[in-house]
């Protein structure tokens, strides 16, 4: 497994060396022409196929019937421990198969593009202070204020997110969220790191990328990785609803109208830019409604706490092969954690890596 990780202070990257910048620019200019061919191939065979399937399922759910996961795999949601789920309620996934040679070539380009040994990701303008390495396992997250101070203001590329970007969770909403999370933690079913989740960066009129930077600095997750993962999840759309589920009558009645689908037994289980998932009366995502779709900052804060849950080694119920410090494994676990590094998670990681090469978040409206 390719892991771009290294020691360092939480959410901080070393000051850039101008000479290193010139070397990086020269190196990028010398990349062979095959880079564009491989990136294009990956775009057509991995990220685009995976992304189109997810977006089509969310926007036109009637066209994508529900289905069972691959043989031997179980449906779990974000940091929820494994449990038996009836086949008709399991989440249909997009499966992308790539030839090994093409994937290997693209992976080598990902290493070059994303950097190694503390190098800056490709395509970043001089002066940007993106996080380029994971904070060590169990590193304490930065405070909201300290993380906000490290943000380099960026223009908005997703104007439809502006209202949710400005939304600040109320004291009452956060109190309800943390009470629900404490109950889940006490039952051994969720993530103790959510105690640090606030969704309050303190930034004035933040852009979507400002909030991505904020959560990256706060939790010590490489900024470009988060940007790429959000492409795979929602195309950077905070208004995205996905993961159509068939539920019981009492669950449907307890679901806000915003998440109800056609009929009286279907709901959208996931919402927001990172597709935070919650089912009524379940431990996963406990207390995240309605903040997961009303507040971009909260959605991202909760997502990052969950990714760090896996990276920090807190997952006591993860299967054999899991251990702290698995960077790509933790990214894949947000989508499908059990069994660890399963085929669904690997396909998801491939889509994120392809987005890292393409960097579509630099385009307005993506």
matplotlib code that plots the C-alpha trace (Angstrom):
import matplotlib.pyplot as plt

x = [0.0, 1.3, 1.4, 2.5, 3.0, 5.6, 6.2, 5.5, 3.4, -0.3, -1.7, 1.5, 3.9, 7.5, 8.2, 8.8, 12.3, 12.4, 15.1, 13.0, 10.1, 12.2, 13.4, 9.8, 8.7, 11.6, 10.8, 7.1, 8.1, 10.3, 7.6, 7.1, 4.1, 2.8, 1.6, -1.3, -2.2, -2.1, -4.1, -6.7, -6.9, -7.4, -10.0, -12.0, -11.7, -11.7, -12.7, -15.2, -16.9, -17.0, -18.1, -20.7, -22.3, -22.4, -23.8, -26.3, -27.5, -27.9, -29.6, -31.8, -32.2, -34.9, -32.3, -29.9, -31.5, -30.2, -27.9, -25.7, -22.0, -19.3, -19.3, -17.8, -18.2, -20.6, -22.3, -21.0, -21.2, -18.3, -17.1, -19.9, -18.9, -19.9, -23.5, -25.8, -27.8, -30.6, -29.6, -32.4, -30.9, -27.3, -25.7, -25.0, -21.4, -19.7, -17.0, -14.1, -11.6, -8.3, -5.4, -2.6, 0.0, -2.1, -2.8, 0.9, 1.8, -0.8, 0.2, 3.8, 2.5, 0.4, 3.6, 5.3, 2.2, 1.5, 5.1, 7.1, 9.4, 7.5, 7.5, 4.5, 1.7, 1.9, -0.1, 0.0, 0.9, 3.9, 3.1, 0.2, 0.6, -1.2, -0.6, 1.5, 2.0, -0.2, 0.2, 1.4, -1.2, -2.7, -1.5, -3.9, -5.9, -5.2, -7.7, -10.2, -8.6, -5.0, -6.1, -8.0, -4.9, -3.2, -5.8, -4.8, -8.0, -9.1, -11.8, -15.1, -15.5, -18.8, -21.2, -24.1, -22.2, -22.0, -25.0, -23.8, -20.3, -21.4, -23.7, -22.4, -23.7, -25.6, -24.7, -27.8, -27.1, -23.6, -24.7, -27.2, -24.5, -22.0, -24.6, -25.5, -21.8, -21.0, -23.9, -22.5, -18.9, -20.2, -21.8, -18.5, -20.1, -18.5, -15.6, -14.1, -12.4, -15.8, -15.4, -13.2, -15.8, -17.3, -17.9, -16.8, -13.7, -14.3, -13.6, -15.6, -17.4, -15.2, -15.0, -15.3, -11.6, -11.0, -13.0, -11.1, -7.8, -9.1, -10.1, -6.8, -4.7, -6.9, -6.7, -3.4, -4.6, -2.9, -5.0, -4.9, -6.0, -9.2, -9.8, -9.6, -11.7, -14.5, -14.5, -15.2, -17.9, -19.9, -18.1, -17.6, -21.4, -22.6, -26.2, -25.6, -27.8, -26.9, -27.0, -30.6, -31.8, -35.0, -36.0, -38.8, -41.9, -40.7, -37.3, -39.0, -41.2, -38.2, -36.3, -36.5, -38.3, -35.1, -33.8, -37.0, -37.1, -40.0, -42.4, -42.7, -39.9, -36.8, -34.5, -31.1, -28.8, -25.9, -25.7, -23.2, -19.9, -18.3, -21.5, -21.8, -24.1, -26.8, -29.8, -32.6, -32.1, -28.6, -25.3, -23.4, -23.5, -25.4, -26.5, -25.2, -28.7, -29.3, -25.8, -24.4, -26.2, -26.7, -23.0, -20.1, -17.7, -19.4, -19.7, -16.0, -15.0, -17.0, -15.6, -12.0, -12.5, -13.7, -10.7, -8.4, -10.3, -9.0, -5.5, -4.9, -5.6, -8.9, -10.8, -11.0, -13.5, -11.5, -10.5, -7.0, -4.4, -5.6, -3.1, -2.5, -0.8, -2.4, -3.0, -4.8, -6.5, -8.0, -9.2, -10.8, -12.4, -14.5, -16.3, -16.1, -14.1, -14.9, -13.2, -10.2, -8.9, -11.7, -12.3, -14.8, -12.4, -9.6, -11.7, -12.7, -9.0, -8.2, -10.8, -9.4, -5.9, -7.0, -8.7, -5.3, -3.7, -6.5, -7.2, -10.6, -11.3, -9.5, -12.3, -15.3, -18.3, -16.0]
y = [0.0, 3.4, 5.6, 9.2, 10.0, 11.3, 12.9, 16.5, 19.0, 18.6, 20.5, 22.3, 21.9, 23.3, 26.6, 26.3, 26.7, 28.9, 26.6, 23.6, 25.3, 25.9, 22.3, 21.1, 23.3, 22.0, 18.4, 18.9, 20.4, 17.3, 14.8, 12.6, 13.1, 9.7, 11.4, 13.0, 9.7, 7.7, 10.4, 10.4, 6.6, 6.6, 9.4, 7.4, 4.0, 4.9, 8.3, 9.2, 5.8, 5.7, 9.3, 9.1, 6.1, 7.8, 11.1, 9.3, 7.2, 10.3, 12.5, 9.8, 7.0, 5.1, 4.3, 2.5, -0.4, -1.3, -4.3, -6.5, -5.9, -8.2, -11.7, -11.8, -8.1, -6.4, -3.0, -0.6, 3.1, 5.4, 4.3, 1.8, -1.7, -4.6, -5.8, -8.0, -5.9, -7.4, -7.6, -5.3, -2.5, -2.8, -0.1, -0.5, 0.4, 1.3, -1.2, -0.1, -2.6, -1.3, -3.2, -3.6, -2.0, 1.1, 1.4, 1.0, 3.7, 6.1, 5.3, 6.3, 9.6, 10.1, 9.8, 12.4, 14.7, 14.5, 14.6, 12.6, 13.4, 16.7, 17.9, 20.1, 18.6, 19.5, 22.5, 24.6, 28.2, 29.5, 30.6, 28.2, 26.4, 23.1, 20.2, 17.7, 15.0, 13.2, 14.2, 11.2, 8.8, 10.1, 13.7, 16.1, 18.2, 21.9, 24.3, 25.8, 29.2, 28.0, 25.9, 28.9, 31.1, 28.7, 29.1, 30.8, 32.5, 30.9, 31.9, 30.1, 27.5, 26.2, 29.1, 26.8, 26.0, 29.6, 29.5, 26.2, 27.5, 30.5, 28.4, 28.4, 25.5, 26.8, 25.9, 23.9, 21.9, 21.1, 20.1, 17.7, 16.3, 15.7, 14.2, 11.7, 11.0, 10.4, 7.9, 6.1, 6.1, 4.7, 1.9, 1.2, 2.0, 5.2, 7.6, 9.4, 11.9, 13.6, 15.4, 17.8, 18.4, 21.9, 23.0, 26.5, 27.7, 31.4, 32.4, 35.2, 34.2, 31.2, 29.5, 25.8, 25.4, 27.7, 25.1, 22.2, 23.9, 24.5, 21.0, 19.7, 21.8, 21.0, 17.2, 16.8, 15.2, 16.2, 19.0, 17.7, 14.3, 15.8, 17.8, 14.7, 12.6, 15.2, 14.9, 11.2, 11.8, 14.6, 16.6, 19.3, 19.7, 20.4, 19.9, 16.3, 13.6, 10.0, 6.3, 5.5, 3.1, 1.1, 1.6, 0.6, 2.8, 4.2, 5.2, 6.9, 8.9, 10.0, 11.2, 14.9, 15.7, 16.9, 13.3, 11.5, 10.0, 8.8, 6.3, 5.9, 3.6, 5.2, 7.8, 9.3, 8.1, 10.3, 14.1, 16.9, 17.4, 14.4, 12.3, 11.9, 8.9, 8.4, 6.2, 7.0, 5.1, 4.1, 4.8, 5.7, 9.5, 9.9, 13.5, 14.8, 15.7, 18.4, 19.9, 17.4, 19.1, 22.6, 23.3, 22.5, 23.1, 20.6, 18.0, 18.3, 18.4, 15.1, 13.4, 14.3, 13.0, 9.7, 9.3, 10.0, 7.4, 4.8, 6.4, 6.7, 3.1, 3.4, 0.8, -2.1, -4.0, -3.7, -7.0, -8.6, -6.4, -3.1, -1.0, 2.6, 4.8, 3.4, 6.5, 5.1, 2.4, 5.1, 7.0, 3.8, 3.0, 6.1, 4.4, 0.7, -0.3, -3.9, -6.2, -3.9, -2.9, -4.8, -4.5, -1.7, 0.4, -0.3, 0.9, 4.0, 4.8, 4.4, 7.1, 9.4, 8.9, 9.7, 12.9, 13.8, 13.7, 15.6, 18.3, 19.2, 21.3, 24.2, 24.6, 26.7, 24.4, 21.4]
z = [0.0, -0.9, 2.1, 1.9, 5.6, 7.8, 11.2, 11.9, 13.9, 13.6, 10.7, 9.9, 7.0, 6.9, 5.3, 1.6, 0.2, -3.0, -4.5, -3.8, -5.6, -8.7, -8.6, -8.3, -11.3, -13.4, -12.5, -13.4, -16.7, -17.5, -16.9, -20.0, -22.3, -21.1, -17.9, -19.7, -21.4, -18.2, -16.4, -19.2, -19.1, -15.3, -15.7, -18.1, -16.5, -12.7, -11.3, -14.0, -13.9, -10.2, -9.9, -12.6, -10.9, -7.5, -8.9, -11.1, -8.1, -6.0, -8.6, -10.2, -7.6, -9.5, -12.2, -9.8, -7.9, -4.6, -4.5, -2.3, -1.8, -3.1, -1.7, 1.8, 2.4, 4.8, 4.7, 7.3, 7.5, 8.3, 11.7, 12.5, 13.7, 11.5, 11.8, 9.8, 7.3, 5.1, 1.5, 0.3, 2.6, 1.5, -0.5, -4.1, -5.0, -8.2, -9.1, -11.3, -12.5, -14.0, -15.7, -13.3, -15.6, -16.0, -12.3, -11.5, -13.9, -12.5, -9.0, -9.8, -11.2, -8.0, -6.0, -8.2, -8.2, -4.5, -3.3, -0.9, 2.0, 2.7, -0.9, -1.9, -4.1, -7.8, -9.1, -5.9, -6.2, -4.3, -0.8, -0.2, 3.1, 2.4, 4.8, 2.9, 5.5, 8.0, 11.7, 13.7, 15.1, 18.3, 17.6, 19.3, 16.7, 16.5, 18.0, 15.6, 15.9, 15.3, 12.3, 10.9, 11.2, 8.7, 6.0, 2.7, 1.4, -1.9, -4.3, -4.3, -7.1, -5.8, -5.3, -4.4, -1.2, 0.0, 2.4, 4.0, 4.2, 6.3, 8.6, 12.2, 14.4, 17.4, 21.0, 21.3, 18.1, 19.2, 22.7, 21.1, 18.8, 21.6, 23.9, 21.1, 20.4, 24.1, 24.3, 21.2, 22.6, 26.0, 24.1, 22.3, 18.9, 17.7, 17.7, 20.8, 18.5, 17.7, 21.1, 19.1, 16.3, 16.3, 12.7, 13.9, 12.1, 12.9, 9.3, 7.7, 4.5, 3.9, 0.5, 0.2, -0.1, 2.9, 4.9, 3.4, 4.4, 7.9, 8.6, 7.0, 9.4, 12.3, 11.9, 10.2, 6.9, 3.6, 2.1, -1.5, -0.3, 1.2, -1.9, -4.0, -1.7, -1.8, -5.6, -5.2, -2.6, -4.0, -6.6, -3.8, -3.6, 0.0, -1.2, -2.4, -1.1, -1.7, -0.6, -1.1, 1.6, 2.1, 5.8, 8.2, 8.6, 11.9, 10.4, 7.5, 9.8, 11.9, 8.7, 7.9, 4.7, 3.2, 3.1, 2.1, -1.4, -3.5, -1.9, 1.9, 2.6, 0.9, 2.3, 1.5, 4.2, 3.3, 3.0, 2.4, 0.8, 2.5, 2.4, 6.2, 6.8, 9.4, 9.8, 12.3, 15.6, 14.6, 16.3, 13.1, 12.6, 15.8, 16.4, 13.0, 11.7, 10.6, 10.7, 8.2, 5.4, 6.8, 7.6, 5.3, 8.1, 10.4, 7.7, 7.0, 10.7, 11.4, 8.3, 9.3, 12.8, 11.4, 9.0, 12.0, 14.0, 11.5, 11.1, 14.8, 15.4, 17.4, 15.4, 17.8, 15.5, 12.3, 10.8, 10.4, 8.7, 10.3, 12.3, 13.1, 10.5, 7.3, 5.2, 2.1, 4.2, 6.3, 3.3, 1.9, 5.2, 5.1, 2.2, 3.2, 6.3, 6.7, 5.9, 6.0, 2.6, 0.8, -3.0, -2.6, -0.5, -3.0, -6.0, -4.0, -3.2, -6.9, -7.7, -5.1, -6.4, -9.9, -8.7, -7.1, -10.5, -12.3, -9.6, -10.9, -7.8, -9.5, -12.0, -11.3, -10.9, -11.3]

ax = plt.figure().add_subplot(projection="3d")
ax.plot(x, y, z, "-o")
ax.set_aspect("equal")
plt.show()
